[in-house]
Amino acid sequence: GTTVTVSSATSTGPTVFPLIPCGSGAGDMITLGCLATRFTPSSLTFTWNKNGTALTDFVQYPSIEKGNVYMGVSQIQVSKQDWDARQIWQCAVTHILPTLKVLASSDEERRTEDKASFTCFAKDFSPKDYEIKWLKDNVEITDKIYEIKTTTGETKYKNGTKLYSAASFLTVQSRDLPAKLTCEFKGKKDEDEFHNSSVTYDLKDTCNVDINIEGPTLEDMFLHKKGYLKCTTYLPIRLDINYDDWIKGIKHYCIVELKDAFEPYKKLYESNTGQTLLRPSVFMMPPVEHKEKVTLTCYVKDFSPQEVFISWLVDDEAADSKTYKFSTTNPVENNGSYSAYGQLSLSLEQWKDKDMVYSCVVYHQICGKQTFEKTNLVNLNMNVPETCKAQ
C-alpha cells in the first residue's frame, strides 16, 4: 500500500510577554504592546480581543531576526477610560509552519500509462519567497518528465497578516517507482534560507516478492518467429509471444496478486525494437589458427536496435553444438549504433577438410526475408539476408 508521513525541520515556539504602561499617562489613549521572542521560523500571527471580542485595529510589525531566532511585536491603542475601568485585553500569538500535503495519482495511471503524477501543496507560509524541490530516495530528481509550479497565491486576514500558498506538480516514469518521494519546502528570509517542512510520499512494494522477467531468445524470434516470456516469482510462468508482437514492442505485464497485498504487483516487459533502424554491415574476418584449433569470426557493425542473432552453418546445415563451439558477444554501443562478434571454433583437422563450407548467418529486424549471398574466401562462406549484404 502507500503511506504518507509528515516531518518538519527544527522549529521553536515563541515566548510571549505583555507590554503595558507604567503610569496613568496623558491623553485619552493608551498604547498596549505584545512581544513574542525566540521563535523560528519567522511566520507569526498576532490577534487581540477585548473581553472576548476580537479586535482588528492593531498593528503587527515584521519579525526581526536575531541570533538565528526571531522577535515580533504588535501594538494596539485603547481608550484611557476603558483602561481605568479595568477592561480585559488579551493578546494571542499563532506560530505556524506551512501546511504541506502530497497527493499521488491513481494506481490505474501507473498501470496503464507507465507514469505517475504527484502534487505538493504548501499553504499559509510567509514571507512570499520560497522553493520547492522533489527528492527520490533523498536525492533530487533530475529525470522527471515534467514539473509545473504555480504562482504564489496571497491571503489577507483581518489583522493585516499576509500568508501565501503554492503548489508543484510532478510527473515521473513508473519504472522509477517504488521509491520514497519527498516534497521539500524551503522558505526564504532576506538572503538566509531555512528548511521549513517536508512531506514524504512513500510508495512501497505491494508485496514482498521478487519478480523477474526473461524475454524470448533472439534465436526463437528470428529463426522460429515465436517464443515465450518467462515470469519467475515463486514459480515460473510462461507466456507465448509471436514475432510480430515482439517487433512492434507491445507491452506485456506480469501481475502477481497476493491475498494480503493492498494492490497487485506488476512488472513490465517491453522489447527495445522501437529504436532507430540501421542496417548492419557484415564482415568475415581471416581465420585464426592456435594450438590445433581454428577460430572463425563474423563481425557485425553499425546496426540498430541492438537485437541481432548470429548463427553458423556447416554445409548449409545448422552447426551442431556437440561438434562445434560457437558464441556471440553482447552488442557494444557507439554513438547510437551497435557492433557484435560471432565466433565458431573447430579443430584444425576439421578445418583442413576442403569439402566443408562454413557460413555466418546474420539476423536483424531490418533485414526482412532471409536470403543468402555466397562469398567464397578459401573455404569460408558468409551468409546474410539480402538487405544486409556486406559492403
N, C-alpha and C positions, 0 to 999 in steps of 0.2 A: 504494500500500500504506500501511501505518501504521508509524510508528516511535515508540518511547518513549525519551526521553532523561532523565537524572537530573542535576541540578545542585544544588550546595549553596552556601549563603552562606559567607562567610569564617569559617573555624574554625582554631584554633591548638592544637596538641598540647601536652601538659604536659611540663615538665622535672621529673624525679623525683630526690629525694635521700633517702638512708637517715639515720635518726636513731638513734644508739647512745650508750649511757652512756660517760662519760669515764673513770670509775674502776670498781673492783670492786663498789662499792655495798654496801648492807647488806640483810639479809633473804634469803629463799630465792627471790625472784622478781625479774626484771629486766624493765623496760619498753623495748621497741624501737618505733621510730616510722618512718613513711614519709611524706614530704612531696612533694606534687605542686603545682607553681606555674605561673602564667601560661598557663592554658588557657581556652578558650572553645569551645562553650557549657559550661554547668555540669555536664552529665551526666558522671559519672566513677565507675568501679568499681575498688576495691582487692581484691587477692587475696594470700594468704600461703601459703607452703609451707615445709616443713622437710625438708631432704634429698630434695626432690622429691615429698613427700607433702603434699597440700592440707590446710590448717588452716582451722578455722571459728570458733575462739574469739578473734576480734579485733574491734576497734571501728572503725567508719568514721564520721567526723563530717561534717555537711553542708558543702558547698562554701561558701566565703566569697568575696564579690566585692570586688575592689579594683582601681580604675582600669580598668573595663571588661573585666577578666580575672578568673579565679577561682583560688583556692588550696584544696587539700584535704589532710586529714591522716587517717592511720589509725595505730592503736596495737595492739600485741599484747604480752602478758606471757609470758615464757619462764622456765623454771627456771634458777637460777644454776648448777646442776650441769651442765645441757646447755650453757650459755653457756661455762663454764670448759672444757668438753670440746671446744670449738670446733666445735659443730654448725653446720650451714649453714642460715640462714633467707633466704628470698627474698621480696621484695615486688614485685608486678607491678601495673601500672595499665592499665585499659582505658578509653579515652576514646571514647565512641560518640555518633554522631548518630542520630536516629530513622531507622529503615528505612522508606522510603516506597515505595509501589507503587501504580500506577494501572492498573485493568483497565477495558476497554471492552466494551460489548455487541456482539453479533454483527452482521455486516453484514445478516443476514436481518431483524433487528429494525428496522434503519434503513430497509430496503426496504419492509417490509410494514406497519409500524406508524407510520412517519413520526416516530419518536422515537429517541433514543439515550441509553443509560444508562452511567454511569461510576462506578467505585468507587475511592476513595483510602484505602489502609491506612497508618496510622502506627504503627510497632511499636517498643517499647523506648525510651521517652523519659521524661525526668524534669526538673523536677517535674511534678505532675499537671495543672496548668493549661495549657491550650492553645487554639488557634483554628485552624480550617481554612477557607480561602477558595478559591473556584473562580474562575478568570480565563479569559476568552476573548480571545485575541489581546492579552494583558496588561491587559485591562480586566475589573473584577469583574462577574460575571454577575448580572443582576437579573431577567431574564425567564425564569427556569427554571420548568419545570413543577412540580417539587417537589424538595426536598432532605431527606434523613434523616441525622441524626448519631447514632451510637451513644454509649452511656455509656462512660466510661473503664474499661478492664479493668486489673487490677493483677496483677503477677507478683512474687513474693518469692523471692529467691535465698538460698542458704545463708549467704552472707556478710552478710546483712541488707539488701542493696540492694533497693530497690523501683523497678521500672520499669513503665511504663504503655503501653497500646495503645488505639487508637481507629480509627474508620472513618467516612467520609462517602459517602453515595450520592446521585448527582445524575442527573436526567433532563432533557434539553433537546429542543427540536424539531429534527428532522433538517435543516430548512431553515437552521438556524444553522451547519451544517457544510458544507464543510470549514472547520476552524479549529484553532488551537493552543489546546488546553485545558490549563490548569495548575492543579494542586492545590498550594496554598501552605500550608505548616505553619508556625505561629508559636508558639513556646514562650514561657512567662512565668516571670519570676523576681521575686517581690515586685511592685513597681509598674513594673518595667522589662520591656521586651519585646525579644526578639531573633528574627530570622528564622533558623530552623534549616535548613530544606531545602525544596526544591520539586521536583515531578515534573511533566514536561510530556508530554502525550499529543498528538502532532502528527498529525492526520488530514489527509493530503494528497490532492490530486486524484489519482484513479487514472490519469488520462491528461491530457496537456497539450492539451486541446481545449475550445473554447468551444461550448456548446450553447445554442441559442435556440429557444424555442417560441412560435409565433404562434397565438393562438386563432382560432376561427371569427369571421367578421364578424357583427355583430348583424343586418345585412340578411339574410344567409343563414339565420340561426337563426329570426328572427321571420317572415320572408316565405316562405322556402322549406322551413323546418323541417328543414334538414340543411346541413352544411358540412364543413369539414375543419380539422384541426390541421396545422401545418407545422413540422416539427422540422428545424432547419438546423445542420449541423456542417460537414463539408467539402462535402456535397451535401444539398440539401433532400429531406426525406422527408415524404410526406403520409399522414395517417390520417383516414379518413372518420368523422364523428361526427354522430349524429342529435339532434334537438331534445330528445327525452325524456332521453337520457343527459346532455346538456348541462345541462338544467334541474334534474336530480337531483344535479348536482355530482359525478358519477362521476369518479374519478381516472384519469388516463392518464399513462403514463410513456414518455419517450423514452430508450431504453437504447443506449449506444454501447459496443461491445466492440472493443478493440484487441489485437492479437496479443501485445504485450509488456506489457500492463497487468496489474497484480496482481488487479484486480477490475473488473467493468463500471462505467461511469459512467452515472448516470441523472439525469434531471431530470423533475420533476413538473409536470403541468398540471392545475389544478383550477379550475372556474368559481366565481364568487363568488355564485351564485344561492341559496345556502342561508341567506341573511340574513333578517331580519325583513321580512315583506311589507307594504308600504304602497302604497295605491292612488294613482296620480298625479292631480293636478289640472291641467287643460289650459286655457290662455287664449290667444286670438288677440289680439295687440297691434295698435294702429292702424298702418296703413301709413305708411312714411316716404319722402318724395319728396326726392331730392337729385341735382342735375346730370343730368337726363334719365333717372334711374334710380329705381325704386321697390323698397323692401325690405320684405318681409312677415316678421313674426316670430311664431313659435309658442313660447309659454313653458310649460314643463312643470315642475311643482314638487311637493315633498313626496312623493317616491316612494322605494322601497327594494325590492330592491337597486338598484345604480347602473346596471345594464344597461338602457338604453332606446334605442329606434330611432325617429327622427322622419323621415318621408318626406313628399313633396309630390305632389299630383295636380293635373293641369290638365284640367278637364272629365272627371274620373274616370279619367284615364289618367296613368300614371307620368310625372312631369316629365322631359323629355329633357335630359340633361346638356349636350348641344351647343347647346341653345337657352336654357336657364336655368342660373343658378348657385345652388347650394344647399349649405348646410353645417350642422353641428351642433356645438355647443360640448361640451367634456368636462364630465361631471357635476361639480357642486360640492357638497361635503358640508357640512351644517349641522345639528348636534345629532342625528345619526343618520339623517337623510333627505337626499335629493339634489334638485338642480334643474338644468335644462339649457335651452338655447335652440336652436331650429331656425330657419334663415333661408333665404328664397328671394329672389333678386334677378332683376328683369326690367326691360325697357326701359319708359319712360313710354308709348311707343306701344302696347306690348302691354297695359299696364295700362288704357289708355283703351278697349280693346275690351270693350264691355259684355256681350258674349255669352260671355266666358271666365269660368269659375269656378275659383278656386284653393283647394285644400283641404290642410289639415295633417292628417297621419295619425300617430297615436302608438301604438307597440307596446311592451308591457311584460309581464313574466311574470305579473302578477296579472290581466291584462285578459281572459284566456280567449279565446273565439272572436271573430274580428274582425267587428264590425258598424259601421254608420255613423250618426251623428246630423247632420242638416243644420241649421246655424245661420247664416242669412244676415246678413252685415254688409257693406253696399254690394255689392261683388261678391267678397267673401271667403267662404270656407266652411271650417269646422273639422270634421274627421272624427276621431273617437276610438272605440275599442272601447266597447261598451255599458256595461261595468263601469267604464270610466274616463271617464265623461262629465264635462264641466266643471260646476263648481258655480255 
